[in-house]
């Protein structure tokens, strides 16, 4: 094997995520005193990058920017660069994610934050493309602008970071102090129910347009609300919203109909095209929520989904030595011979693959019907793929199909005379 051209301090770490970056041309430091001392000694800003090993956009930013020699040189010259695995240091992640969410209105990973030498944040974001685009400033430009600001307007930048910190502390104190006594729980529940009801998607379930996350906590709240208001219209609506959402999720592409388990979130309103990583904490919460749906409704559809999730966890997320893996990567190899991973490759299908795998005729069906025909109709498989280019900006899913239940088994059977 060839010797890596670059090796940084992350080579000595245990985290899989940090080790993934050990051969970047960036002079990465792990979170710790050595990096902090260097920043103070050299009076340099800190660039903090937080992510985790199964994160698709973390991989993308590494490929585009952190493996880029020129960008690496800009980073090394102007910043002390620190890499953090959020699964190893959730405390660090929480502190700076609070800052990013408060100042930008959003958050996610990879998280990119610039800090003063005494660790006060002043600029933050998530993924940055390497170069400027029509709608977004590039990472190279951001690095150079911040470096210039530190050189030309250091005092103003330090003052800004202090004001941001004071504002966040003030907001935190307000949240802690709040009112002298919390509002009655009935009022809180009524307010929460109304907010969920107002944002509910009547057609596809869920509580936003896109992206759509499973958010089991919302569904469990609705079950509890129903249990306390069974005889009221509001109680009936709470139950209907929860059960409909769970059914639409299970029918959607966010649910892996072959490999089982649930993907992280849907990029569209219809629960169709997911972000393909699978998180252990999602599986655990969703298994409990689907189980509760079965206990309440008696509908075995929900118990089947519960078993589906648990089978996936036991088969794919369990370690033989005991314990569980935290997540399954969004990126995978399209074929056994592939050398480059692509998002969702293992979970999507071409029409010809389905036909080759399911060529047998179906007894009692319309003449000429194969198992592949029935499968493709039921799961919305199309010859040219069923993923809109709008949902696939990098063309990684071109010609592929994300399986989604298009109709009931009864309608599928009727379509083929079964």
Wavefront OBJ file of the C-alpha trace (Angstrom):
o trace
v 0.000 0.000 0.000
v 1.122 3.545 -0.742
v 2.388 5.733 2.073
v 0.000 8.653 2.837
v 1.353 12.055 1.809
v 0.039 13.694 4.974
v -0.395 12.521 8.544
v -1.619 14.712 11.406
v -2.192 14.293 15.145
v -5.516 12.534 14.657
v -3.575 9.367 13.792
v -3.184 8.832 17.553
v -6.927 9.016 18.306
v -9.385 6.135 18.827
v -12.480 7.704 17.258
v -13.314 6.280 13.790
v -14.379 9.763 12.689
v -11.124 11.412 13.742
v -9.085 8.613 12.180
v -10.901 9.229 8.881
v -9.220 12.659 8.833
v -5.756 11.570 9.968
v -4.289 11.897 6.469
v -5.863 15.203 5.452
v -3.408 17.969 4.506
v -5.067 19.963 7.310
v -2.982 20.081 10.497
v -5.843 18.806 12.639
v -5.675 18.760 16.435
v -8.037 16.831 18.690
v -10.008 18.882 21.221
v -7.592 19.532 24.070
v -5.061 21.716 25.805
v -2.359 21.357 23.152
v -4.558 23.057 20.563
v -5.786 25.716 23.009
v -2.215 26.595 24.051
v -1.114 26.870 20.422
v -3.974 29.253 19.618
v -3.102 31.523 22.542
v 0.641 31.327 21.983
v 0.388 32.207 18.292
v -2.666 34.466 18.733
v -4.588 32.500 16.122
v -8.267 31.890 15.640
v -9.570 28.346 16.036
v -11.526 26.569 13.326
v -13.670 23.889 14.978
v -15.194 21.161 12.820
v -17.650 18.745 14.470
v -19.132 15.648 12.852
v -19.424 11.874 13.134
v -18.296 8.858 11.147
v -21.576 7.943 9.404
v -22.516 11.502 8.355
v -22.861 11.896 4.560
v -22.230 15.639 4.369
v -19.229 15.267 6.679
v -17.757 12.925 4.068
v -18.612 15.382 1.290
v -16.927 18.328 3.003
v -13.837 16.238 3.668
v -13.596 15.178 0.024
v -14.204 18.669 -1.322
v -12.323 20.835 1.171
v -10.301 19.014 3.828
v -8.497 16.863 1.241
v -7.828 19.925 -0.931
v -4.160 20.894 -0.562
v -4.700 24.604 -1.293
v -7.583 24.910 1.160
v -5.538 22.951 3.696
v -2.707 25.460 3.363
v -5.103 28.365 3.992
v -6.450 26.613 7.085
v -3.001 25.762 8.465
v -1.629 29.253 7.874
v -4.473 31.163 9.496
v -6.125 28.878 12.058
v -5.575 26.240 14.676
v -7.817 23.500 13.302
v -9.643 21.192 15.715
v -11.694 18.107 14.830
v -14.347 16.785 17.241
v -16.389 13.595 17.048
v -19.820 14.514 18.437
v -20.364 10.915 19.529
v -17.181 11.103 21.602
v -17.703 14.643 22.935
v -21.453 15.401 22.982
v -20.751 18.120 25.560
v -18.584 20.122 23.151
v -21.060 19.533 20.335
v -23.979 20.801 22.427
v -22.248 24.032 23.460
v -21.341 25.109 19.949
v -24.490 23.768 18.292
v -26.469 26.001 20.648
v -24.453 28.936 19.304
v -24.937 27.944 15.651
v -28.684 27.447 16.062
v -29.111 30.711 17.965
v -27.175 32.779 15.422
v -28.200 31.126 12.157
v -31.637 29.669 12.878
v -30.508 26.185 11.854
v -27.976 23.509 12.615
v -26.599 20.164 11.581
v -23.411 18.373 10.728
v -20.718 18.922 9.771
v -20.739 21.875 12.125
v -18.211 24.600 11.317
v -17.441 27.198 13.996
v -14.744 29.845 14.286
v -13.559 30.672 17.804
v -11.317 33.256 19.393
v -8.154 31.895 21.076
v -10.122 31.751 24.352
v -12.789 29.506 22.738
v -15.535 32.124 22.273
v -17.518 31.510 19.060
v -18.237 34.383 16.681
v -19.120 32.783 13.311
v -20.727 29.413 12.662
v -22.439 27.289 10.058
v -22.690 23.727 8.817
v -21.594 22.408 5.417
v -19.828 24.810 3.065
v -19.079 23.994 -0.592
v -15.415 24.541 -1.468
v -16.015 27.419 -3.906
v -18.572 30.214 -4.261
v -21.845 29.274 -5.934
v -24.943 31.131 -7.071
v -26.683 30.890 -3.713
v -23.880 30.128 -1.272
v -20.472 31.464 -0.324
v -17.634 28.941 -0.584
v -15.466 27.615 2.246
v -12.289 29.089 0.740
v -13.875 32.552 0.671
v -15.150 32.243 4.250
v -11.691 31.234 5.489
v -9.970 34.151 3.756
v -12.556 36.719 4.883
v -12.381 35.628 8.517
v -8.572 35.586 8.443
v -8.601 39.119 7.024
v -11.055 40.312 9.673
v -8.818 38.920 12.422
v -5.846 40.714 10.926
v -7.533 44.070 10.259
v -10.298 44.284 12.902
v -9.213 42.058 15.757
v -10.595 44.259 18.537
v -14.008 44.544 16.886
v -14.128 40.791 16.386
v -13.226 40.117 20.027
v -15.872 42.596 21.163
v -18.428 40.899 18.918
v -17.616 37.454 20.340
v -18.004 38.785 23.884
v -21.395 40.345 23.084
v -22.593 37.112 21.489
v -21.532 35.167 24.570
v -23.291 37.608 26.905
v -26.474 37.451 24.816
v -26.487 33.649 24.880
v -25.884 33.648 28.631
v -28.754 36.112 29.101
v -31.077 33.938 26.996
v -30.043 30.910 29.032
v -30.776 32.693 32.306
v -34.226 33.722 31.060
v -34.976 30.106 30.127
v -33.840 28.896 33.537
v -35.608 31.584 35.566
v -38.660 31.806 33.336
v -41.816 32.570 35.218
v -42.007 32.352 38.955
v -43.931 29.119 38.526
v -44.448 27.059 35.366
v -47.834 27.264 33.642
v -50.324 24.499 34.434
v -49.544 21.276 32.585
v -53.012 21.222 30.974
v -52.312 24.585 29.335
v -48.918 23.414 28.121
v -50.421 20.249 26.644
v -53.201 22.188 24.937
v -50.683 24.599 23.409
v -48.450 21.769 22.184
v -51.418 19.927 20.693
v -52.593 23.049 18.888
v -49.149 23.709 17.420
v -48.872 20.145 16.137
v -52.423 20.242 14.785
v -51.779 23.505 12.938
v -48.575 22.241 11.298
v -49.897 18.751 10.516
v -49.666 17.520 6.916
v -53.159 16.134 6.291
v -52.077 14.177 3.198
v -48.754 12.610 4.111
v -48.587 12.954 7.886
v -45.788 14.613 9.794
v -45.528 18.209 10.871
v -43.613 20.069 8.168
v -43.208 20.147 4.411
v -39.553 19.122 4.037
v -37.201 17.908 5.260
v -39.285 15.578 7.411
v -37.870 13.866 10.491
v -39.634 10.967 12.259
v -39.742 12.848 15.632
v -41.195 9.974 17.716
v -41.419 12.320 20.708
v -44.215 14.253 18.956
v -46.115 11.063 18.187
v -45.753 9.787 21.741
v -47.071 13.121 22.988
v -50.128 12.714 20.746
v -50.739 9.220 22.129
v -50.592 10.608 25.665
v -52.875 13.496 24.711
v -55.382 11.005 23.268
v -55.227 8.878 26.437
v -56.193 11.925 28.512
v -58.886 13.194 26.090
v -60.368 10.008 24.603
v -63.935 11.259 24.454
v -63.185 14.632 22.835
v -62.736 15.615 19.159
v -59.238 16.829 20.033
v -58.337 13.430 21.449
v -59.616 11.682 18.335
v -57.604 14.031 16.125
v -54.451 13.448 18.181
v -54.758 9.688 17.665
v -55.553 10.063 13.966
v -52.519 12.324 13.374
v -50.151 9.922 15.120
v -51.400 6.725 13.464
v -51.602 8.255 9.975
v -48.068 9.650 10.277
v -46.703 6.274 11.376
v -48.427 4.512 8.457
v -47.169 7.009 5.875
v -43.629 6.766 7.245
v -43.716 2.970 7.101
v -44.982 3.070 3.493
v -42.390 5.667 2.490
v -38.818 5.451 1.278
v -37.607 6.592 4.690
v -38.407 2.988 5.675
v -35.998 0.481 4.134
v -38.413 -2.095 2.726
v -35.665 -4.628 1.977
v -32.933 -3.982 4.553
v -35.399 -2.935 7.283
v -35.098 -0.132 9.786
v -35.608 3.585 9.177
v -33.349 6.135 7.546
v -32.558 9.455 9.218
v -35.076 11.756 7.527
v -36.949 12.397 4.297
v -35.735 15.130 1.956
v -39.278 15.626 0.635
v -42.841 16.004 1.873
v -43.859 12.490 0.803
v -41.411 10.499 2.985
v -39.949 9.230 -0.308
v -36.264 10.100 -0.830
v -34.380 9.811 2.457
v -31.033 10.848 3.808
v -29.808 7.281 3.983
v -27.923 6.901 7.252
v -29.641 4.904 9.980
v -29.266 5.998 13.604
v -29.524 3.647 16.568
v -31.443 6.221 18.609
v -34.045 6.557 15.842
v -34.562 2.790 15.688
v -34.982 2.565 19.464
v -37.498 5.388 19.696
v -39.445 4.291 16.623
v -39.666 0.676 17.812
v -41.224 1.879 21.052
v -43.607 4.232 19.223
v -44.792 1.620 16.698
v -45.246 -0.841 19.561
v -47.388 1.702 21.376
v -49.423 2.274 18.204
v -50.153 -1.464 18.060
v -51.141 -1.571 21.740
v -53.579 1.308 21.224
v -55.038 0.374 17.835
v -54.724 -3.415 17.767
v -53.622 -3.092 14.120
v -50.945 -5.718 13.398
v -49.467 -3.434 10.749
v -47.758 -1.552 13.570
v -46.480 -4.677 15.338
v -45.023 -5.870 12.020
v -43.089 -2.607 11.680
v -41.878 -2.919 15.273
v -40.513 -6.400 14.539
v -38.949 -5.098 11.324
v -37.011 -2.413 13.225
v -35.839 -4.759 15.968
v -34.721 -7.378 13.444
v -32.613 -4.736 11.687
v -31.021 -3.604 14.960
v -30.233 -7.147 16.093
v -28.841 -8.136 12.705
v -26.944 -5.028 11.560
v -26.339 -2.755 14.557
v -25.362 -5.389 17.142
v -21.744 -6.170 17.940
v -20.806 -9.783 18.632
v -18.873 -8.690 21.704
v -21.985 -7.013 23.109
v -23.461 -3.554 22.716
v -24.691 -1.751 19.617
v -23.262 0.413 16.865
v -24.455 4.022 16.981
v -25.310 4.290 13.280
v -24.992 2.868 9.779
v -23.295 5.043 7.160
v -25.343 6.880 4.538
v -22.662 6.082 1.935
v -22.093 2.588 0.542
v -20.604 0.838 -2.495
v -22.877 0.530 -5.570
v -21.397 -2.902 -6.423
v -18.978 -5.386 -4.885
v -16.308 -4.166 -7.312
v -16.827 -0.444 -6.620
v -14.019 1.623 -5.125
v -16.023 4.762 -4.443
v -18.964 5.034 -2.063
v -22.156 6.875 -2.982
v -25.039 7.972 -0.824
v -27.745 5.336 -0.590
v -26.122 3.032 -3.162
v -26.858 -0.163 -1.222
v -30.512 0.790 -0.687
v -31.658 1.768 -4.200
v -32.590 -0.354 -7.200
v -32.558 -0.225 -10.986
v -35.594 -1.696 -12.756
v -33.437 -4.282 -14.539
v -32.083 -5.488 -11.184
v -35.612 -6.198 -9.963
v -36.487 -8.043 -13.165
v -33.332 -10.148 -12.979
v -33.963 -11.073 -9.345
v -37.709 -11.776 -9.710
v -38.202 -13.389 -13.141
v -40.630 -16.147 -12.121
v -44.224 -16.057 -13.394
v -47.021 -15.500 -10.883
v -49.510 -18.347 -10.764
v -53.096 -17.198 -11.192
v -52.145 -13.703 -12.358
v -52.770 -12.023 -15.689
v -50.871 -13.908 -18.401
v -47.185 -13.031 -18.563
v -47.058 -11.419 -15.118
v -43.806 -11.997 -13.235
v -42.949 -11.461 -9.588
v -40.894 -8.502 -10.776
v -43.952 -6.887 -12.378
v -45.943 -7.158 -9.154
v -43.062 -5.898 -7.030
v -42.333 -2.941 -9.329
v -45.978 -1.879 -9.400
v -46.393 -2.112 -5.627
v -43.187 -0.216 -4.816
v -43.330 2.411 -7.567
v -40.301 1.181 -9.527
v -39.864 2.950 -12.881
v -37.637 2.114 -15.836
v -35.871 5.484 -15.703
v -35.831 5.600 -11.901
v -38.335 7.227 -9.561
v -36.143 9.928 -7.999
v -36.746 13.445 -9.291
v -33.565 15.371 -10.277
v -34.781 18.083 -7.883
v -34.308 15.613 -5.007
v -30.946 14.409 -6.341
v -28.765 17.484 -7.008
v -25.551 15.425 -7.236
v -27.114 12.851 -9.610
v -26.122 9.993 -7.299
v -29.530 8.331 -7.675
v -29.990 8.817 -11.430
v -31.771 5.835 -12.972
v -32.370 4.312 -9.534
v -35.499 3.681 -7.501
v -36.178 4.330 -3.826
v -38.874 1.823 -2.898
v -42.136 3.377 -1.688
v -45.480 1.605 -1.228
v -47.770 3.036 -3.902
v -50.999 1.193 -3.113
v -52.526 -1.399 -0.814
v -51.843 -5.126 -1.306
v -55.503 -5.486 -2.334
v -55.170 -2.926 -5.143
v -51.893 -4.443 -6.305
v -53.548 -7.876 -6.389
v -56.512 -6.504 -8.337
v -54.173 -4.870 -10.864
v -52.810 -8.303 -11.825
v -56.019 -10.291 -11.466
v -54.970 -12.019 -8.260
l 1 2 3 4 5 6 7 8 9 10 11 12 13 14 15 16 17 18 19 20 21 22 23 24 25 26 27 28 29 30 31 32 33 34 35 36 37 38 39 40 41 42 43 44 45 46 47 48 49 50 51 52 53 54 55 56 57 58 59 60 61 62 63 64 65 66 67 68 69 70 71 72 73 74 75 76 77 78 79 80 81 82 83 84 85 86 87 88 89 90 91 92 93 94 95 96 97 98 99 100 101 102 103 104 105 106 107 108 109 110 111 112 113 114 115 116 117 118 119 120 121 122 123 124 125 126 127 128 129 130 131 132 133 134 135 136 137 138 139 140 141 142 143 144 145 146 147 148 149 150 151 152 153 154 155 156 157 158 159 160 161 162 163 164 165 166 167 168 169 170 171 172 173 174 175 176 177 178 179 180 181 182 183 184 185 186 187 188 189 190 191 192 193 194 195 196 197 198 199 200 201 202 203 204 205 206 207 208 209 210 211 212 213 214 215 216 217 218 219 220 221 222 223 224 225 226 227 228 229 230 231 232 233 234 235 236 237 238 239 240 241 242 243 244 245 246 247 248 249 250 251 252 253 254 255 256 257 258 259 260 261 262 263 264 265 266 267 268 269 270 271 272 273 274 275 276 277 278 279 280 281 282 283 284 285 286 287 288 289 290 291 292 293 294 295 296 297 298 299 300 301 302 303 304 305 306 307 308 309 310 311 312 313 314 315 316 317 318 319 320 321 322 323 324 325 326 327 328 329 330 331 332 333 334 335 336 337 338 339 340 341 342 343 344 345 346 347 348 349 350 351 352 353 354 355 356 357 358 359 360 361 362 363 364 365 366 367 368 369 370 371 372 373 374 375 376 377 378 379 380 381 382 383 384 385 386 387 388 389 390 391 392 393 394 395 396 397 398 399 400 401 402 403 404 405 406 407 408 409 410 411 412 413 414 415 416 417 418
